[in-house]
Amino acid sequence: MDLSQDIVGEGAFILNVISSDHPVDVTITVYYNSSEAASLKKTISPVSYKSKGTDIAFPFNGFVNISGAVVDFTNIGAIKLEI
């Protein structure tokens, strides 16, 4: 999967939150292959209900390598979302 195509204007995953009444940790991990991965964790503050939600950006340049070499966003093999 090639994520280098700048489809959101800033090279980021966008998580749309409709509402949350407690802070929650969200981690996105991307895997280039079985030995190279990077992740970005954010704590999402409580969000009042909005019919269109609130966009939370996870910019690609904020991801930190957790194993192996620098992850290549032009060839991602898997994406994991942890809430």
BAVODREN-769810 format. One line per field, with one value per residue: residue number from 1; x, y, z of N, C-alpha, C in turn. Coordinates in Angstrom, 3 decimals. Atoms other than C-alpha are relative to their C-alpha. Example, Ala and Ser with C-alpha at 12.3 -4.5 7.8 and 13.67 -1.06 7.14 Angstrom:
BEGIN
k	1;2;
n_east	0.890;-0.820;
n_north	-1.190;-1.190;
n_up	0.000;-0.060;
ca_east	12.300;13.670;
ca_north	-4.500;-1.060;
ca_up	7.800;7.140;
c_east	0.900;-0.770;
c_north	1.200;1.090;
c_up	0.000;0.730;
This chain:
BEGIN
k	1;2;3;4;5;6;7;8;9;10;11;12;13;14;15;16;17;18;19;20;21;22;23;24;25;26;27;28;29;30;31;32;33;34;35;36;37;38;39;40;41;42;43;44;45;46;47;48;49;50;51;52;53;54;55;56;57;58;59;60;61;62;63;64;65;66;67;68;69;70;71;72;73;74;75;76;77;78;79;80;81;82;83;
n_east	0.847;-0.805;0.590;-0.708;0.927;0.447;1.437;0.671;-0.591;-1.131;-0.654;0.403;1.248;0.975;0.971;1.144;0.602;1.340;0.050;-0.614;0.197;-1.204;-1.213;-0.320;-1.229;0.152;-1.295;-0.006;-1.274;-0.099;-1.021;-0.554;-0.115;0.112;-1.016;-0.117;1.278;-0.027;1.300;0.284;1.035;0.557;1.094;1.110;0.765;1.453;0.563;1.460;0.646;0.120;0.530;-1.036;-1.189;-1.212;-1.115;-1.269;-1.023;-1.186;-0.886;-1.005;-1.319;-0.001;-0.171;-1.310;-0.351;-0.042;-0.849;-0.565;-0.364;1.092;1.127;0.219;1.436;0.437;0.196;0.458;0.612;1.118;0.255;0.724;0.569;0.292;0.747;
n_north	-1.154;-1.207;-1.087;-1.240;-0.868;-0.948;-0.155;-0.795;-1.317;-0.135;1.280;0.427;0.711;-0.852;0.742;-0.866;0.356;-0.581;-0.454;0.857;-0.649;0.185;0.058;1.349;0.127;0.615;0.268;0.547;0.627;0.399;1.020;0.079;1.454;0.646;-0.454;-1.455;-0.605;-1.303;-0.270;-1.319;0.091;-1.273;0.048;-0.804;-0.618;0.119;-0.787;-0.117;0.540;-0.837;0.883;0.244;0.467;-0.802;0.704;0.077;0.382;0.766;-0.266;1.027;-0.381;0.168;1.415;0.354;1.396;0.877;1.140;-0.029;-1.260;-0.958;0.572;-0.597;-0.231;0.310;1.447;0.485;1.322;0.128;-1.123;0.441;-1.069;0.446;-0.971;
n_up	0.000;0.119;-0.771;0.293;0.716;-1.016;0.255;-1.037;-0.051;-0.919;-0.217;-1.341;-0.237;-0.663;-0.796;-0.270;-1.287;-0.141;-1.390;-1.014;-1.289;-0.792;0.824;0.472;0.780;1.314;0.626;1.359;0.340;1.406;0.225;1.347;0.149;-1.310;-0.949;0.006;-0.359;-0.668;-0.606;-0.550;-1.033;-0.442;-0.959;0.498;-1.084;0.186;1.099;-0.056;1.192;1.196;1.042;1.005;-0.688;-0.092;0.634;-0.710;0.986;-0.369;1.135;0.275;-0.518;-1.452;-0.346;-0.536;0.278;-1.174;0.352;1.338;0.650;0.189;0.735;1.311;0.157;1.365;0.132;-1.302;0.070;-0.945;-0.898;-1.194;-0.803;-1.359;-0.787;
ca_east	0.000;1.519;0.796;3.096;0.215;-0.703;-4.489;-5.230;-3.051;-0.451;0.650;-1.302;-3.854;-7.019;-9.124;-12.613;-13.941;-17.701;-17.579;-15.712;-16.357;-12.946;-9.375;-8.247;-4.881;-4.839;-1.822;-1.349;1.415;2.516;4.509;6.782;7.577;7.808;10.879;10.366;7.636;6.869;4.138;2.544;0.557;-1.747;-3.988;-7.349;-9.000;-12.740;-14.737;-18.285;-20.740;-20.491;-22.516;-19.525;-16.975;-13.553;-10.568;-7.409;-4.285;-1.512;1.159;3.521;6.549;5.526;5.903;8.810;10.607;10.059;12.016;14.317;15.152;13.029;9.579;8.905;5.457;5.462;5.224;3.236;2.271;-0.075;-1.644;-2.762;-5.070;-5.164;-7.744;
ca_north	0.000;3.327;5.971;8.574;9.936;13.091;12.602;14.511;17.560;16.859;13.223;11.898;9.416;11.242;9.779;11.274;11.267;11.799;11.978;10.664;11.305;10.208;10.627;7.654;6.552;5.766;4.138;3.607;1.198;0.746;-2.260;-2.187;-5.878;-8.360;-6.679;-2.959;-0.922;2.573;3.896;7.082;7.294;10.175;10.768;12.000;14.439;14.227;15.510;16.838;15.270;16.771;15.345;15.706;14.757;16.175;15.239;14.116;14.010;11.444;12.966;10.518;12.554;12.003;8.220;6.763;3.605;0.767;-1.884;-2.125;0.642;3.668;2.580;3.263;4.876;4.050;0.319;-0.400;-4.022;-3.596;-0.966;-1.576;0.750;0.305;2.075;
ca_up	0.000;-1.066;1.571;0.023;-2.059;-0.134;-0.188;3.027;2.417;5.103;4.813;7.787;9.003;10.039;12.845;13.061;16.639;17.021;20.825;23.841;27.498;28.807;27.574;25.515;24.137;20.428;18.770;15.046;14.049;10.440;9.265;6.254;6.659;9.524;11.053;10.362;12.038;13.313;15.584;16.847;20.079;20.991;23.967;22.712;25.109;25.737;22.754;23.014;20.560;17.075;14.200;11.855;14.484;15.221;13.049;14.845;12.630;12.977;10.678;8.995;10.095;13.745;13.589;15.573;14.488;16.937;15.037;12.057;9.617;8.750;7.607;3.941;3.633;-0.102;0.634;3.810;4.430;7.410;9.647;13.242;15.181;18.975;21.109;
c_east	0.906;-0.695;0.696;-0.859;-0.649;-1.479;-0.709;0.643;1.185;0.736;-0.288;-1.184;-0.918;-1.015;-1.123;-0.702;-1.337;-0.182;0.783;-0.135;1.189;1.208;0.282;1.293;-0.305;1.397;-0.227;1.409;-0.051;1.171;0.412;0.184;-0.008;1.017;0.151;-1.372;0.239;-1.382;-0.080;-1.168;-0.434;-1.062;-1.068;-0.794;-1.488;-0.486;-1.507;-0.588;-0.065;-0.445;1.032;1.312;1.120;1.136;1.255;1.031;1.137;0.995;1.085;1.351;0.077;0.216;1.444;0.254;0.054;0.798;0.511;0.351;-1.222;-1.092;-0.234;-1.496;-0.478;-0.299;-0.368;-0.715;-1.216;-0.097;-0.812;-0.460;-0.360;-0.685;-0.163;
c_north	1.235;1.142;1.327;0.965;0.912;0.316;0.850;1.363;0.153;-1.308;-0.547;-0.954;0.983;-0.895;0.966;-0.496;0.723;0.527;-0.973;0.725;-0.170;0.070;-1.449;0.044;-0.724;-0.149;-0.559;-0.526;-0.410;-0.961;0.020;-1.461;-0.584;0.510;1.517;0.629;1.356;0.247;1.445;-0.149;1.410;-0.269;0.966;0.506;-0.220;0.979;0.025;-0.503;1.055;-0.921;-0.307;-0.450;1.023;-0.809;0.102;-0.514;-0.769;0.159;-1.056;0.369;-0.070;-1.431;-0.273;-1.476;-0.791;-1.263;0.173;1.397;0.914;-0.623;0.803;0.153;-0.202;-1.484;-0.607;-1.337;-0.159;1.251;-0.533;1.242;-0.570;1.120;-0.558;
c_up	0.000;0.731;-0.263;-0.811;1.028;-0.179;1.042;0.177;0.928;0.237;1.378;-0.072;0.707;0.693;0.336;1.259;0.117;1.414;0.871;1.331;0.946;-0.930;-0.400;-0.800;-1.301;-0.591;-1.393;-0.251;-1.463;-0.133;-1.460;-0.380;1.408;1.019;0.062;0.241;0.653;0.591;0.478;0.959;0.375;1.043;-0.490;1.202;-0.233;-1.075;0.179;-1.315;-1.099;-1.123;-1.081;0.630;0.027;-0.591;0.854;-0.998;0.668;-1.159;-0.165;0.606;1.524;0.446;0.417;-0.288;1.291;-0.273;-1.422;-0.480;-0.098;-0.864;-1.266;-0.230;-1.442;-0.174;1.350;-0.172;0.903;0.859;1.176;0.774;1.356;0.763;1.406;
